[in-house]
Amino acid sequence: MIAALGAAFLAVLWLFAGVFALRATRTARTPQGSVGWVVFLLTAPIIAVPAYLFLGHTRYPGYISMRRESERVVAALDAQRAAHGGSVGTLTERGATRARAFEQLAHMPIVAGNEYRILVDGAATFGAIFEAIEAAKEYIVACYYIIRDDQLGRAFAELLIRRARDGVKVRLLYDAIGSASLPDAYIDRLRAAGVEVRNFHAIRRPRNPFQLNFRNHRKIVIVDGAVGFVGGLNVGDEYMGRDPEFGHWRDTHLMLRGPAVAQLQLVFMEDWHWSSDETPDLVWTAAPVEGGADALILAPGPADPMETGSLYFLNVIGGATKRLWIASPYFVPDTDTLSALKLAALRGVDVRILLPAKKDHLTVWLAAYAYFDEMRAAGVRIWRYRDGFMHQKALVVDERIASIGTINLDIRSCRLNFEVTALLFGEEPAQEVARMLEADFKAADPYEIRLENATPLKRHGAPIARLFAPLL
């Protein structure tokens, strides 16, 4: 009897493995991912079938775009294009072509007249965010991947509660996966004070109930439609450098005023509508700032018809002629991005990848070491930040483009997460971000150890971790 049940179980398991393997050949976004799943499913079905149930999908079904639903919002953004169109025409022909590709990926125009302020680390970031929230007159909207019930998280909640009681409309969106440790009592206190709180995944879920792949990794705060914040910092004490394990937490955020704030607000509105079926009445006419920079908000996600995150990096890398500096806490690139980085270095571009020396996720951290030898062979320089943990997602291209946002240089950010970044065009923002990264390089060391000479953990663990790259 037991033997018969065991045989039946194995037969069902192999059936599911075969069905999932066939599905992986049709739906995986890369040949490498397809091959990885097929081999995994057919060689280790006991482990692979449950893994596929949780991780096997790469499209977010049914995501509704506010851009396609709200005629008023579309009209407002079209008016921005006419009134505040950016100076793409002043770029070189090659630069203008790259800029138009960014516009096509974002489905929004580059807009001129944006004041920006680069916020380095937690004190500057949350000091500016809290100050803006204090000054709010009509509404506050915020979206975070991680919110913690710790010193910073409680200060954030108390501020939102007080402003809601002052009559300011407050809306807060969070990701239930990133904020899994957030207690119900935290949310209940906010709601009791009049704050509208939504879980991004609450009312619409992927058809697969086991799905954990899709996460809203965005960090957005907007006040009165006039000032916006985007970048790498979540709401937690570690982002203030209070975690003794990580010590100093190196991160970057961006404050914006001007027409790009409306674009950032549209990204929030798409997510809010998805989570609530509501379309709040917000301000969409952020005025341009005289002498401000050209800017564009780009928000890739798994609902996009194209590989927006990967195409963003490819367009950035392909446009570099002199300098390409990228800071990212994780480095698990897809094949196209890896090739583009090597080609840029072979063209003579100063390609530098700044990564943390410390780890927060072991498998992702290990996988990066499997790429370093081939990167250095092409001329790419790898730097490891040693002053605490580096979590920023920033880059600079030549003297023309800078970007600060939430997009990591890994497959998860490019294909599975909902992300957002602010692109700034022009010499001034590019130089500012370059100066910031130059300071970071002074707190970093070039990494030149070949994998065969690395520690046993890296030498043996990195190749294995790289096998899971499509899932990381």
Residue pairs with C-beta under 8 A, 6 or more apart in sequence:
13 45
13 46
13 49
14 45
16 45
16 49
17 41
17 42
17 45
17 48
17 49
18 41
18 42
20 37
20 41
20 48
20 49
20 52
20 56
21 37
21 38
21 41
21 42
23 56
24 33
24 34
24 37
24 38
24 41
24 52
24 56
25 34
25 38
27 57
27 58
27 59
28 34
28 36
28 37
28 58
28 470
29 58
29 307
29 415
29 470
30 334
30 335
30 470
32 334
32 335
32 469
32 470
33 58
33 470
36 467
36 468
36 470
36 471
37 48
37 52
37 56
37 470
40 47
40 48
40 51
41 48
41 49
41 52
51 471
53 208
53 210
54 210
54 211
54 212
54 213
55 212
55 213
55 471
56 208
57 206
57 208
57 211
57 213
57 214
58 213
58 302
58 415
58 416
59 302
59 303
60 206
60 214
60 301
60 302
60 303
60 418
61 206
61 207
62 204
63 274
63 301
63 302
63 303
64 270
64 273
64 274
65 270
65 303
66 73
66 266
66 269
66 270
66 273
66 279
67 73
67 74
67 107
67 266
67 270
69 273
69 279
70 269
70 279
72 284
73 266
73 269
73 284
76 262
76 284
76 285
77 108
77 109
77 262
77 263
77 266
77 284
80 109
80 111
80 259
80 262
81 109
81 111
83 288
84 111
84 112
84 113
84 258
84 259
84 288
85 109
85 110
85 111
85 112
86 99
86 109
86 110
86 111
86 112
86 294
86 295
86 296
86 425
87 112
87 294
87 425
88 96
88 99
88 100
88 110
88 294
89 96
91 99
91 400
91 425
94 319
95 319
95 400
98 315
98 318
98 319
98 401
99 110
99 425
101 311
101 315
102 110
102 296
102 298
102 312
102 315
102 423
103 109
103 110
103 296
105 298
105 300
105 306
105 308
105 311
105 312
105 315
106 263
106 296
106 297
106 298
106 299
108 263
108 266
108 296
108 297
109 296
110 294
110 295
110 296
110 423
110 425
111 258
111 259
111 260
111 263
111 288
111 294
111 295
111 296
112 259
112 288
112 292
112 293
112 294
113 258
113 259
113 287
113 288
113 289
113 290
113 291
113 292
114 256
114 257
114 258
114 259
114 260
114 261
114 288
114 289
114 292
114 293
114 294
114 295
114 424
115 256
115 257
115 258
115 289
115 292
115 293
116 254
116 255
116 256
116 257
116 292
116 293
116 295
116 422
116 424
116 429
117 128
117 254
117 255
118 252
118 253
118 254
118 404
118 432
118 433
118 436
119 125
119 128
119 229
119 231
119 252
119 253
119 254
119 255
120 251
120 252
120 436
121 241
121 248
121 249
121 250
121 251
121 252
122 152
122 233
122 239
122 240
122 241
122 249
122 251
123 240
124 253
125 229
125 231
125 233
125 239
125 251
125 253
126 152
126 156
126 233
126 239
126 240
128 229
128 253
128 255
129 221
129 229
129 253
130 155
130 156
130 159
132 221
132 223
132 227
132 229
132 255
133 140
133 159
133 160
133 163
133 221
133 223
134 159
134 163
135 223
136 163
136 168
136 223
136 224
137 168
137 224
138 168
138 169
138 224
138 225
138 283
139 168
139 169
139 170
139 171
139 223
139 224
139 225
139 280
139 282
140 160
140 163
140 168
140 169
140 170
140 171
140 221
140 222
140 223
141 170
141 171
141 172
141 173
141 220
141 221
141 222
141 265
141 268
141 272
141 282
142 160
142 170
142 171
142 172
142 173
142 220
142 221
142 222
143 172
143 173
143 174
143 200
143 216
143 218
143 219
143 220
143 221
143 268
143 271
143 272
144 172
144 173
144 174
144 175
144 178
144 179
144 218
144 219
144 234
144 235
145 174
145 175
145 178
145 179
145 215
145 216
145 217
145 218
145 219
145 234
145 406
146 175
146 178
146 179
146 234
146 235
146 236
147 153
147 156
147 174
147 179
147 182
147 186
147 234
147 235
147 236
148 179
148 181
148 182
148 234
148 235
148 236
148 237
149 181
149 182
149 183
149 186
150 236
150 237
151 237
151 240
151 242
152 235
152 236
152 237
152 239
152 240
152 242
153 182
153 186
153 235
153 236
153 237
156 235
157 186
157 189
157 190
160 170
160 172
160 190
160 193
160 195
161 189
161 190
161 193
161 195
163 170
164 170
164 190
164 193
164 194
164 195
165 193
165 194
169 196
169 280
170 194
170 195
170 196
171 195
171 196
171 197
171 198
171 272
171 280
172 190
172 195
172 196
172 197
172 198
173 197
173 198
173 199
173 200
173 216
173 268
173 271
173 272
173 275
174 182
174 197
174 198
174 199
174 200
175 199
175 200
175 201
175 215
175 216
175 217
176 199
176 200
176 201
176 202
177 201
177 212
177 215
178 215
178 216
178 217
178 234
187 197
190 197
191 197
196 276
198 272
198 275
198 276
199 275
200 216
200 271
200 274
200 275
200 418
201 275
202 275
202 276
203 275
203 276
203 277
204 274
204 275
205 211
206 214
213 302
213 416
214 302
214 416
214 417
214 418
215 416
215 417
215 418
216 271
216 417
216 418
217 406
217 413
217 417
217 418
217 419
218 230
218 267
218 268
218 271
218 299
218 406
218 418
218 419
218 420
219 229
219 230
219 231
219 232
219 233
219 234
219 253
219 406
219 420
220 228
220 229
220 230
220 264
220 267
220 268
220 420
221 228
221 229
222 228
222 229
222 261
222 264
222 265
222 268
224 283
225 261
225 262
225 265
225 282
225 283
225 284
225 285
225 286
226 257
226 261
226 283
226 286
227 255
227 256
227 257
227 261
228 255
228 256
228 257
228 260
228 261
228 264
228 265
229 253
229 254
229 255
229 256
230 253
230 254
230 256
230 264
230 297
230 404
230 405
230 406
230 420
230 421
230 422
231 251
231 252
231 253
231 254
231 392
231 393
231 404
231 405
231 406
232 251
232 252
232 253
232 391
232 392
232 393
232 404
232 405
232 406
233 239
233 251
233 253
233 391
237 243
238 246
238 249
239 249
239 251
239 391
240 249
241 247
241 248
241 249
241 388
243 249
246 358
246 360
246 388
246 389
247 387
247 388
247 389
248 387
248 388
248 389
249 388
249 389
249 391
250 385
250 387
250 388
250 389
250 390
250 391
250 392
250 440
250 443
251 390
251 391
251 392
252 327
252 392
252 393
252 394
252 404
252 436
253 404
254 404
254 405
254 422
256 264
256 295
256 422
257 286
257 289
257 292
258 286
258 287
258 288
258 289
258 292
258 295
259 286
259 287
259 288
259 295
260 286
260 295
260 296
260 297
260 422
261 286
262 284
262 285
262 286
263 296
263 297
264 297
264 420
264 422
265 282
265 284
266 297
267 297
267 299
267 420
269 279
269 280
269 282
270 299
271 418
272 278
272 280
273 279
293 424
293 425
293 426
293 428
293 429
294 424
294 425
294 426
295 422
295 423
295 424
295 425
296 422
296 423
296 425
297 420
297 421
297 422
297 423
298 308
298 312
298 405
298 420
298 421
298 423
299 418
299 419
299 420
299 421
300 308
300 309
300 312
300 407
300 414
300 418
300 419
301 308
301 417
301 418
301 419
302 415
302 416
302 417
302 418
303 418
307 414
307 415
309 407
309 413
309 414
309 415
309 419
310 334
310 336
310 337
310 414
310 415
312 407
312 414
312 421
313 333
313 337
313 340
313 407
313 409
313 414
314 336
314 337
314 340
316 324
316 395
316 397
316 401
316 403
317 324
317 337
317 340
317 341
317 343
317 344
318 340
318 344
319 397
319 398
319 400
319 401
320 344
320 349
320 351
320 397
320 398
321 347
321 349
321 398
322 349
322 350
322 398
322 399
323 349
323 350
323 396
323 397
323 398
323 399
323 434
324 341
324 344
324 349
324 350
324 351
324 352
324 395
324 396
324 397
324 398
325 350
325 351
325 352
325 354
325 395
325 396
325 434
325 437
326 352
326 353
326 354
326 394
326 395
326 409
327 354
327 390
327 392
327 393
327 394
327 395
327 437
327 440
328 353
328 354
328 355
328 392
328 393
328 408
328 409
328 410
329 355
329 356
329 360
329 389
329 390
329 391
329 392
329 393
329 408
330 355
330 361
330 364
330 365
330 368
330 408
330 409
330 410
330 412
330 413
330 472
331 353
331 355
331 367
331 368
331 371
331 409
331 410
332 364
332 367
332 368
332 371
332 409
332 410
332 411
332 412
332 466
332 469
332 472
333 341
333 371
333 409
333 410
333 411
334 411
334 414
334 415
334 469
337 409
337 414
338 371
338 374
338 375
341 351
341 353
341 375
341 378
341 380
342 374
342 375
342 378
342 379
342 380
343 378
344 351
344 380
345 351
345 375
345 378
345 379
345 380
346 378
346 379
350 381
351 379
351 380
351 381
352 380
352 381
352 382
352 383
352 441
353 375
353 380
353 381
353 382
353 383
353 409
354 383
354 385
354 390
354 437
354 440
354 441
354 444
355 368
355 382
355 383
355 384
355 385
355 390
356 384
356 385
356 389
356 390
356 391
357 384
357 385
357 386
357 444
357 445
358 388
358 389
359 365
359 366
360 389
363 465
363 468
363 472
364 410
364 465
364 472
366 457
366 458
366 461
366 462
366 464
366 465
367 462
367 465
367 466
367 468
367 469
367 472
368 462
369 451
369 454
369 458
369 462
370 451
370 462
370 463
370 465
370 466
371 466
372 382
372 447
372 451
373 450
373 451
375 382
376 382
376 448
381 446
382 446
382 447
382 448
383 441
383 444
383 445
383 446
383 447
384 444
384 445
384 447
385 440
385 443
385 444
386 443
386 444
386 445
387 443
390 440
392 404
393 404
393 405
393 406
393 407
393 408
393 409
393 421
394 402
394 403
394 404
394 433
394 436
394 437
395 402
395 403
395 433
396 402
396 403
396 430
396 433
396 434
396 437
397 430
398 430
399 427
399 430
399 431
400 425
400 426
400 427
400 430
401 423
401 424
401 425
401 430
402 423
402 424
402 429
402 430
402 432
402 433
402 434
403 421
403 422
403 423
403 424
404 421
404 422
404 424
404 433
405 419
405 420
405 421
405 422
406 413
406 419
406 420
406 421
407 413
407 414
407 419
407 420
407 421
410 472
411 469
411 470
411 472
412 472
413 419
424 430
424 433
451 458
451 459
451 462
451 463
452 459
453 459
454 462
465 472
